[in-house]
């Protein structure tokens, strides 16, 4: 069991990804020495996951940052262990390692679980994307693969990586004079529909310019290897390889209410878990439909303001107002996409060759992005 030698407000953050680190940095800024923060994660490193999409194309691996080093620099306690179950009545987190972490406020930021959506497709896993697709890209370069499909499943995760993979594969095939037909299939009613009309129009043009056939409003199944059946209609298409995003489901969190469908954690407008006192959630584990690093960071900031105010810091909690900003990477140049999320689609939709915001890295995070940017600049440590 944890114990403290002072009466400072105890915050436990379960998770070691974007939302967890953004919250830890936000709490340091907002509440300072009024709180103690413990970050609980089974992983030893924070991995900059958005850049893994480039690894199969012979780019260097995504940057990894030791959580123990970040903890020393930022001033939180790091426990390498996993969340097992929650006792909200006693305000205790129980871990896989048998510890009990007492808290005055808890933030759940452990991300989502991934599962294959299609039985006869290669479901990508960004933890081993280079291992999965490096050989495929080599076969494209050598002219051995001629018909590829990239698929977004019906229970949509963040769809941008499949667009990036399709575009970079098409560009690599063009550079190598390889004749490769690429089809992108998605249940969205337009490419990257979450960003709104302008981004969808520009994205559709970009896909067409790169020779990619896009099929929208389609739900897929793979009855046999190499066959993709589209619904509605039941049309079946044949491919040499089918690459699909995984479906996402809520993490295992006994003691925490679950929403449906998918078992995600239900949150209110301040990112507090519905039905629990002093418990918040942020990131892919929540029931907010958009699963994206920038959104996770915004949720973490919303939760951090509420937690800091509860701890007595002079801050005013504000509700979560999602603004989605993303960088589309390709082999030629990046594109910058942004929108405010209202309903199921984005408003104020923007697609440009230069950012309309202060873009530091691929993840738009108020505290984490500049922290990592400075850390990278000086080659290791930052204060």
JOCORPE-V805900 format. One record per pair of residues at least 24 apart in sequence whose C-alpha atoms are under 8 Angstrom apart, sorted by the first residue. I is the first residue (numbers start at 1). GAP is how many residues later the second one is. If there is no record, write none. Layout:
i=I gap=GAP
i=I gap=GAP
This chain:
i=1 gap=98
i=1 gap=99
i=1 gap=100
i=1 gap=101
i=2 gap=97
i=2 gap=98
i=2 gap=99
i=2 gap=100
i=3 gap=99
i=8 gap=25
i=8 gap=26
i=8 gap=27
i=8 gap=28
i=9 gap=25
i=9 gap=26
i=9 gap=27
i=9 gap=95
i=9 gap=302
i=10 gap=25
i=10 gap=26
i=10 gap=27
i=10 gap=28
i=10 gap=92
i=10 gap=93
i=10 gap=94
i=10 gap=95
i=11 gap=24
i=11 gap=25
i=11 gap=26
i=11 gap=27
i=11 gap=92
i=11 gap=93
i=11 gap=94
i=11 gap=95
i=11 gap=96
i=12 gap=25
i=12 gap=26
i=12 gap=27
i=12 gap=28
i=12 gap=89
i=12 gap=90
i=12 gap=91
i=12 gap=93
i=12 gap=94
i=12 gap=95
i=13 gap=24
i=13 gap=25
i=13 gap=26
i=13 gap=27
i=13 gap=93
i=13 gap=94
i=13 gap=95
i=13 gap=96
i=14 gap=25
i=14 gap=26
i=14 gap=27
i=14 gap=68
i=14 gap=69
i=14 gap=92
i=14 gap=93
i=14 gap=94
i=14 gap=95
i=14 gap=96
i=15 gap=24
i=15 gap=25
i=15 gap=26
i=15 gap=27
i=15 gap=93
i=15 gap=94
i=15 gap=95
i=15 gap=96
i=16 gap=24
i=16 gap=25
i=16 gap=26
i=16 gap=27
i=16 gap=29
i=16 gap=30
i=16 gap=51
i=16 gap=93
i=16 gap=94
i=17 gap=29
i=17 gap=30
i=17 gap=92
i=17 gap=93
i=17 gap=94
i=18 gap=265
i=18 gap=275
i=18 gap=278
i=18 gap=279
i=18 gap=350
i=19 gap=90
i=19 gap=263
i=19 gap=264
i=19 gap=274
i=19 gap=277
i=19 gap=278
i=19 gap=280
i=19 gap=281
i=20 gap=87
i=20 gap=89
i=20 gap=90
i=20 gap=280
i=21 gap=347
i=22 gap=275
i=22 gap=278
i=22 gap=279
i=22 gap=343
i=22 gap=344
i=22 gap=345
i=22 gap=346
i=23 gap=274
i=23 gap=277
i=23 gap=278
i=23 gap=280
i=23 gap=281
i=24 gap=50
i=24 gap=52
i=25 gap=49
i=25 gap=342
i=25 gap=343
i=26 gap=275
i=26 gap=278
i=26 gap=279
i=26 gap=341
i=27 gap=277
i=27 gap=278
i=27 gap=281
i=28 gap=46
i=28 gap=47
i=30 gap=274
i=30 gap=275
i=30 gap=278
i=30 gap=283
i=30 gap=285
i=31 gap=277
i=31 gap=280
i=31 gap=281
i=31 gap=282
i=34 gap=277
i=34 gap=278
i=34 gap=279
i=35 gap=276
i=36 gap=40
i=37 gap=38
i=37 gap=39
i=37 gap=40
i=38 gap=38
i=38 gap=39
i=38 gap=40
i=38 gap=41
i=39 gap=37
i=39 gap=38
i=39 gap=39
i=39 gap=40
i=40 gap=38
i=40 gap=39
i=40 gap=40
i=40 gap=41
i=40 gap=42
i=40 gap=43
i=41 gap=37
i=41 gap=38
i=41 gap=39
i=41 gap=40
i=41 gap=41
i=41 gap=42
i=41 gap=69
i=42 gap=38
i=42 gap=39
i=42 gap=40
i=43 gap=37
i=43 gap=38
i=44 gap=24
i=44 gap=36
i=49 gap=77
i=49 gap=78
i=50 gap=312
i=50 gap=313
i=51 gap=311
i=52 gap=74
i=52 gap=75
i=52 gap=77
i=52 gap=78
i=53 gap=73
i=53 gap=76
i=53 gap=108
i=53 gap=111
i=53 gap=112
i=55 gap=74
i=55 gap=75
i=55 gap=79
i=56 gap=73
i=56 gap=74
i=56 gap=75
i=56 gap=77
i=56 gap=78
i=56 gap=81
i=57 gap=77
i=57 gap=80
i=57 gap=111
i=73 gap=308
i=73 gap=309
i=73 gap=310
i=74 gap=309
i=83 gap=170
i=84 gap=168
i=84 gap=169
i=84 gap=170
i=85 gap=168
i=85 gap=169
i=85 gap=170
i=86 gap=167
i=86 gap=168
i=86 gap=169
i=86 gap=170
i=87 gap=168
i=88 gap=167
i=88 gap=188
i=88 gap=189
i=104 gap=174
i=105 gap=173
i=105 gap=174
i=105 gap=175
i=105 gap=202
i=106 gap=172
i=106 gap=173
i=106 gap=174
i=107 gap=172
i=107 gap=173
i=107 gap=174
i=107 gap=175
i=107 gap=196
i=108 gap=171
i=108 gap=172
i=108 gap=173
i=108 gap=174
i=108 gap=177
i=109 gap=172
i=109 gap=173
i=109 gap=174
i=109 gap=175
i=109 gap=176
i=110 gap=141
i=110 gap=173
i=110 gap=174
i=110 gap=175
i=111 gap=139
i=111 gap=140
i=111 gap=172
i=111 gap=173
i=111 gap=174
i=112 gap=136
i=112 gap=137
i=112 gap=138
i=112 gap=139
i=112 gap=172
i=112 gap=173
i=113 gap=135
i=113 gap=136
i=113 gap=137
i=113 gap=138
i=114 gap=132
i=114 gap=133
i=114 gap=134
i=114 gap=135
i=115 gap=131
i=115 gap=132
i=115 gap=133
i=115 gap=134
i=116 gap=129
i=116 gap=130
i=116 gap=131
i=117 gap=36
i=117 gap=127
i=117 gap=128
i=117 gap=129
i=117 gap=130
i=118 gap=35
i=118 gap=102
i=118 gap=103
i=118 gap=104
i=118 gap=126
i=119 gap=102
i=119 gap=103
i=119 gap=104
i=120 gap=102
i=120 gap=103
i=120 gap=104
i=120 gap=105
i=120 gap=106
i=120 gap=122
i=121 gap=101
i=121 gap=104
i=121 gap=105
i=121 gap=120
i=121 gap=121
i=121 gap=122
i=121 gap=123
i=122 gap=119
i=122 gap=120
i=122 gap=121
i=122 gap=122
i=123 gap=120
i=123 gap=121
i=123 gap=122
i=123 gap=123
i=124 gap=119
i=124 gap=120
i=124 gap=121
i=124 gap=122
i=125 gap=120
i=125 gap=121
i=137 gap=32
i=140 gap=29
i=140 gap=32
i=140 gap=33
i=140 gap=38
i=140 gap=40
i=141 gap=31
i=141 gap=32
i=141 gap=35
i=141 gap=37
i=142 gap=34
i=142 gap=36
i=143 gap=35
i=143 gap=36
i=143 gap=37
i=145 gap=35
i=145 gap=95
i=146 gap=33
i=146 gap=34
i=146 gap=35
i=146 gap=94
i=147 gap=33
i=147 gap=34
i=147 gap=35
i=147 gap=36
i=147 gap=92
i=147 gap=93
i=147 gap=94
i=148 gap=32
i=148 gap=33
i=148 gap=34
i=148 gap=35
i=148 gap=91
i=148 gap=92
i=148 gap=93
i=148 gap=94
i=148 gap=95
i=149 gap=33
i=149 gap=34
i=149 gap=35
i=149 gap=36
i=149 gap=90
i=149 gap=92
i=149 gap=93
i=149 gap=94
i=150 gap=32
i=150 gap=33
i=150 gap=34
i=150 gap=35
i=150 gap=92
i=150 gap=93
i=150 gap=94
i=151 gap=33
i=151 gap=34
i=151 gap=35
i=151 gap=91
i=151 gap=92
i=151 gap=93
i=151 gap=94
i=152 gap=33
i=152 gap=34
i=152 gap=35
i=152 gap=92
i=152 gap=93
i=153 gap=33
i=153 gap=34
i=153 gap=66
i=153 gap=67
i=153 gap=91
i=153 gap=92
i=153 gap=93
i=153 gap=94
i=154 gap=32
i=154 gap=33
i=154 gap=65
i=154 gap=66
i=154 gap=93
i=155 gap=92
i=155 gap=93
i=156 gap=91
i=156 gap=92
i=157 gap=88
i=157 gap=89
i=157 gap=90
i=157 gap=91
i=157 gap=133
i=157 gap=134
i=158 gap=132
i=158 gap=133
i=158 gap=134
i=159 gap=33
i=159 gap=86
i=160 gap=32
i=160 gap=168
i=162 gap=82
i=162 gap=83
i=164 gap=164
i=164 gap=165
i=164 gap=166
i=166 gap=46
i=167 gap=40
i=167 gap=43
i=167 gap=45
i=167 gap=163
i=168 gap=162
i=168 gap=163
i=170 gap=40
i=170 gap=41
i=170 gap=42
i=171 gap=39
i=171 gap=160
i=172 gap=159
i=181 gap=30
i=181 gap=31
i=182 gap=29
i=182 gap=30
i=182 gap=31
i=183 gap=29
i=183 gap=30
i=183 gap=31
i=183 gap=32
i=184 gap=28
i=184 gap=29
i=184 gap=30
i=184 gap=31
i=185 gap=29
i=185 gap=30
i=185 gap=31
i=185 gap=33
i=186 gap=28
i=186 gap=29
i=186 gap=30
i=186 gap=31
i=186 gap=32
i=186 gap=33
i=187 gap=29
i=187 gap=30
i=187 gap=31
i=187 gap=32
i=188 gap=28
i=188 gap=29
i=188 gap=30
i=189 gap=27
i=189 gap=28
i=190 gap=26
i=190 gap=27
i=191 gap=25
i=193 gap=152
i=193 gap=153
i=194 gap=147
i=194 gap=150
i=194 gap=151
i=194 gap=152
i=195 gap=129
i=195 gap=142
i=195 gap=143
i=195 gap=144
i=195 gap=145
i=195 gap=146
i=195 gap=150
i=195 gap=151
i=195 gap=152
i=195 gap=154
i=195 gap=155
i=196 gap=143
i=196 gap=149
i=196 gap=150
i=196 gap=151
i=196 gap=152
i=196 gap=153
i=197 gap=149
i=197 gap=152
i=198 gap=151
i=198 gap=152
i=198 gap=153
i=199 gap=138
i=199 gap=150
i=199 gap=151
i=199 gap=152
i=202 gap=149
i=249 gap=36
i=250 gap=34
i=250 gap=35
i=250 gap=36
i=251 gap=34
i=259 gap=28
i=269 gap=50
i=269 gap=51
i=270 gap=32
i=270 gap=33
i=270 gap=36
i=270 gap=47
i=270 gap=48
i=270 gap=49
i=270 gap=50
i=271 gap=28
i=271 gap=31
i=271 gap=32
i=271 gap=48
i=271 gap=49
i=272 gap=31
i=293 gap=70
i=293 gap=71
i=293 gap=72
i=294 gap=30
i=294 gap=31
i=294 gap=32
i=294 gap=69
i=294 gap=70
i=294 gap=71
i=295 gap=27
i=295 gap=28
i=295 gap=29
i=297 gap=67
i=297 gap=68
i=297 gap=69
i=298 gap=24
i=298 gap=67
i=298 gap=68
i=325 gap=39
i=326 gap=36
i=326 gap=37
i=326 gap=38
i=327 gap=35
